[in-house]
Amino acid sequence: MPKTTLALLIALFVAAPAAFAADDAGALITRPAGYKPIAGDARLGEKLFNDVKLSTNGMSCATCHANHGAFQASFAKPYPHTVAMAKEQFGRKTVYLDEMIQGCMVMPMAAKPLAWDSKELAGLVAYLQVQQKSFKPSH
């Protein structure tokens, strides 16, 4: 095999895991076909929001988002909408709230996404919808 071809193959092999990881992460946070969100319990969602056991690295949702921390001005808008993290980390132009929760599970919290039909995901959505109503963007 010519050295040029071997070098190209090595370069592709080294670059591929990062590209596949981004694609895989984007797929993990995308609503499955035929998905219908279920109603959730905001009280359960509040408990989970503060629970570090959801992550593999000791973080909870509240680590970044306590008292509306780290929410962009767009958090006040109805979903789906653009979220910078989803765009930068997952290549998603817009996301639904449940997809953004899954994105936080995968990236900052270094965990597996929640089951789409789980009471945990539905609870977090319900709690964040309550938070969204009281959110006032600073700009």
N, C-alpha and C positions, 0 to 999 in steps of 0.2 A: 504494500500500500504506500503511495507517495506520501512524503512528510506533510505536504500541504493538506491533503485529505485527512490524514490522521489528526493534524492540529485543528482542523475544522470540526471534526467529530468530537474531539475532546472539548472544544469550546462550547459546542451545542449541548453536550452532556452536562457540563458544569452549569450552564445557564438554564437548562430545562427544569430542574427542580423548583427554582424560584418562580418560573412562569407557571408551572403546573400547580404550585401551591396557591398562587393568587387565583387561578381559575377554580381550583377546588374550593377555596374559601368562599368565592363568589357563589358557587353552586350550593354550598352549605347554608347560605343565608337567604337563598331564593325560595319563595313560597312554592311548594310542590304543585303540580298540575291538579286541578280539581279541589284545591284547598279551600275550606270554608272555616274562618276563625270561629272559635267558640267563646261564649260569654265567660268572663273570669271574675274572680273574687278579689277586689282591690285590697282587702285586708291581708289575704295570703300574699299578694303581690308586694305589699309594703314589707312584710317579713322577709321575703326573698330578696328584695332590693337591698336589704342590709345584711344578708347572709353571705359570709365569705366561703361557705361550703360549696357554693355554685361554681367557684373557680378552682383552678389548680395552683394558683399563685398567691392566695391570701387576699385577693381583691374581692370587693362586692360592687354592685352597681353604685352604691353610695360613695365608694372611694373617689369616683370622679364626679358624681352627680348630686351629692348632698346639697340641700338648699338651692336647687336648680343650677348647681355648678356645672360647668363644661357644656351646657346646652347652648346651641347657637340660636340666633334670633328666629330662625326657621322653625324651631321647636313649637312656636306659637301657631304655626300654620297647620291646616289639616293634612294628614298623610294621604297618599304618598307625596313626598317632596324631596328636594335635594338635601343631602347631608354630606358635608365635606369628608368626613371619615369614610363613609360608604363609597364615595366617589374615589378617594385616594387609595384606600386599602382594598376595595373589592371591585372597582371599576363600574360601580352602579350609578347611573345618572339620578335616579330617584329610588326611594325605598318606602315601604310601609313600616309602621311602628314595630310590628312583630319581626320584620326582617332586620331592623336596626338593633333590636334586642339580641337577635341571633348573632349579628355582627359583633356586638360587644362581648357576647359569650366566647366567640372564637378568637378575637384579637386581644383586647386588653386583659380579659379574664383567663385566656389560654385554656379554655374548656371546650367540650363538645357542645354543639347547639342543643337546645331543648327539643323534645319531641313536639312536632307541630300541633298535635292534638292533645297536648298535656295541659293539666290544670295550672302547672307552673308558668308556662308561657302565657296562657290566658290571664293569669293573675297579674303577672308583670305588666302586660298590656293594659289591663284595667287600672292598675295603680298609676301607671305613667299617663294615662288619659286624664286622671284626676289631677296629677301634677301639671299637666299641660294647660288645664283650665286656669290655674293660678299663676302661670308663668308670664312674666312681663319682660320682654326683651329690653336690654339696656341701650340698644341702638336701632 
